[in-house]
Amino acid sequence: MSASLHSVATVIAHTPVWVWGLYALLLVLGLRRTRDVTLPLWRVLILPAVVTVLAVSSVIGAGLGTMPVILVGLAAGGAAGWRLEPAGAIRRLPGGRLRLRGEWWTLVQLALVLVLRYLTNVVAAIDPVLHANPAWQLGTLFATAALSGLFLGRTAARLRVCFAPALPSTSA
């Protein structure tokens, strides 16, 4: 086995079990989004809340000096997320429930976030020089923020449906 494959195998073997459990849970949540579902608003907001916590933890870990890069990433991702959320993907139902059409974007986004975060941690473990490189740090922060922004932009697009005034019913 080459030295680099051995290093990667060592990193994977030393990954805490809870990380794999968390990744599995998030991927299951992403797979569930591939089917149509009816949910209360609070359930629609769980995944974006988790993504927001991860984004905030990235800011805290990276320091306030990186805030401009993170804000630009969030804004770019948010704008893209707003545009990616198709009209009619969510419907407000009586009783405060929401009907979400199944889609694959959530699973793809979750997979990208998980791979990026894991890759960043692997690089930190096997190549500290690259991990300390400002270009690497800012690039991974931007990418992480942009992916978080995608979630938040799509959520904002969904919320506009939730909080839009109800159209008056027409009676004949």
C-alpha positions as CSV (number, residue, x, y, z in Angstrom):
1,M,0.0,0.0,0.0
2,S,1.4,3.4,-0.9
3,A,2.1,5.9,1.8
4,S,-0.7,8.2,0.8
5,L,-3.3,5.4,0.7
6,H,-2.0,4.2,4.1
7,S,-2.4,7.8,5.4
8,V,-6.0,8.0,4.1
9,A,-6.8,4.6,5.5
10,T,-5.4,5.7,8.9
11,V,-7.5,8.9,8.9
12,I,-10.6,6.9,8.0
13,A,-9.9,4.3,10.7
14,H,-9.4,7.1,13.3
15,T,-12.6,8.9,12.4
16,P,-14.8,8.8,15.5
17,V,-17.8,6.5,15.1
18,W,-20.2,9.4,16.0
19,V,-19.1,11.2,12.8
20,W,-20.1,8.2,10.6
21,G,-23.5,8.1,12.5
22,L,-24.1,11.8,11.9
23,Y,-23.2,11.4,8.2
24,A,-25.5,8.5,7.9
25,L,-28.4,10.4,9.6
26,L,-27.9,13.4,7.3
27,L,-27.8,11.3,4.2
28,V,-31.0,9.5,5.3
29,L,-32.6,12.9,5.8
30,G,-31.4,13.8,2.3
31,L,-32.8,10.6,0.8
32,R,-36.2,11.3,2.5
33,R,-36.4,14.6,0.6
34,T,-36.5,12.7,-2.7
35,R,-40.2,11.9,-2.0
36,D,-43.2,14.2,-1.6
37,V,-43.9,14.9,2.0
38,T,-46.3,16.9,4.2
39,L,-44.7,18.5,7.3
40,P,-45.3,21.2,9.8
41,L,-43.1,24.3,9.4
42,W,-40.8,23.5,12.3
43,R,-39.8,20.2,10.6
44,V,-39.0,22.0,7.4
45,L,-36.6,24.3,9.4
46,I,-34.6,21.6,11.1
47,L,-32.1,20.9,8.4
48,P,-31.5,24.6,7.6
49,A,-31.0,25.2,11.4
50,V,-28.3,22.4,11.5
51,V,-26.6,23.9,8.4
52,T,-26.7,27.3,10.1
53,V,-25.0,25.9,13.2
54,L,-22.3,24.3,11.1
55,A,-21.8,27.7,9.3
56,V,-21.5,29.6,12.5
57,S,-19.1,27.0,13.9
58,S,-16.9,27.5,10.8
59,V,-16.9,31.3,11.5
60,I,-15.9,30.7,15.1
61,G,-13.2,28.2,14.2
62,A,-11.8,30.4,11.5
63,G,-11.9,33.7,13.3
64,L,-13.6,37.0,12.6
65,G,-11.0,38.0,10.1
66,T,-12.5,35.6,7.6
67,M,-16.0,37.0,7.9
68,P,-15.9,38.8,4.5
69,V,-15.1,35.6,2.7
70,I,-17.9,33.8,4.6
71,L,-20.4,36.5,4.0
72,V,-19.7,36.6,0.2
73,G,-20.0,32.8,0.2
74,L,-23.3,32.9,2.0
75,A,-24.6,35.6,-0.3
76,A,-23.6,33.8,-3.4
77,G,-25.0,30.5,-2.2
78,G,-28.1,32.2,-0.9
79,A,-28.8,33.9,-4.3
80,A,-28.2,30.6,-6.1
81,G,-30.4,28.7,-3.6
82,W,-33.2,31.2,-4.1
83,R,-33.1,30.7,-7.9
84,L,-32.8,26.9,-7.6
85,E,-35.9,26.5,-5.6
86,P,-38.6,25.9,-8.3
87,A,-41.9,27.6,-8.1
88,G,-44.5,25.2,-6.9
89,A,-42.0,23.1,-4.9
90,I,-43.9,23.9,-1.7
91,R,-47.6,24.4,-1.0
92,R,-49.2,25.8,2.1
93,L,-52.0,23.6,3.4
94,P,-54.7,24.3,5.9
95,G,-53.7,23.9,9.5
96,G,-50.2,25.3,9.0
97,R,-48.8,22.2,7.3
98,L,-46.7,22.3,4.2
99,R,-46.5,20.0,1.2
100,L,-43.0,19.7,-0.3
101,R,-42.4,18.1,-3.6
102,G,-39.6,15.5,-3.6
103,E,-36.3,16.7,-5.0
104,W,-32.7,15.5,-5.2
105,W,-30.9,18.9,-4.5
106,T,-31.0,18.4,-0.7
107,L,-29.2,15.0,-0.9
108,V,-26.6,16.4,-3.3
109,Q,-26.0,19.5,-1.1
110,L,-25.7,17.3,2.0
111,A,-23.3,15.0,0.3
112,L,-21.2,18.0,-0.9
113,V,-21.1,19.5,2.6
114,L,-20.1,16.3,4.2
115,V,-17.4,15.5,1.7
116,L,-16.0,19.0,1.9
117,R,-16.0,19.1,5.7
118,Y,-14.4,15.6,5.9
119,L,-11.8,16.5,3.2
120,T,-10.9,19.6,5.2
121,N,-10.3,17.5,8.3
122,V,-8.4,14.9,6.4
123,V,-6.1,17.5,5.0
124,A,-5.6,19.0,8.4
125,A,-4.5,15.6,9.7
126,I,-2.2,14.5,6.8
127,D,-1.0,17.8,5.4
128,P,-0.8,20.5,8.0
129,V,1.2,22.8,5.7
130,L,-1.6,22.8,3.1
131,H,-4.2,23.2,5.9
132,A,-2.4,26.3,7.2
133,N,-2.2,27.8,3.7
134,P,-4.4,30.9,3.6
135,A,-5.6,30.2,0.1
136,W,-6.7,26.7,1.1
137,Q,-8.4,28.0,4.3
138,L,-10.3,30.8,2.5
139,G,-11.2,28.6,-0.4
140,T,-12.7,25.9,1.8
141,L,-14.5,28.5,4.0
142,F,-16.0,30.1,0.9
143,A,-17.1,26.7,-0.5
144,T,-18.6,25.7,2.9
145,A,-20.4,29.1,3.2
146,A,-21.7,28.9,-0.3
147,L,-23.1,25.5,0.3
148,S,-24.7,26.7,3.5
149,G,-26.1,29.7,1.6
150,L,-27.7,27.3,-0.9
151,F,-29.6,25.7,1.9
152,L,-30.6,29.0,3.4
153,G,-31.6,30.6,0.1
154,R,-33.8,27.6,-0.8
155,T,-35.3,27.8,2.7
156,A,-36.0,31.5,2.2
157,A,-37.7,30.8,-1.1
158,R,-39.9,28.2,0.7
159,L,-40.7,30.6,3.5
160,R,-42.0,33.2,1.1
161,V,-44.7,30.7,0.2
162,C,-45.4,30.0,3.9
163,F,-45.8,33.6,4.9
164,A,-47.4,35.0,1.7
165,P,-50.9,36.3,2.2
166,A,-53.6,33.8,1.4
167,L,-55.3,34.5,-1.8
168,P,-59.0,35.3,-1.4
169,S,-61.2,32.4,-2.5
170,T,-63.4,33.1,-5.4
171,S,-67.0,32.0,-5.2
172,A,-69.4,31.8,-8.1
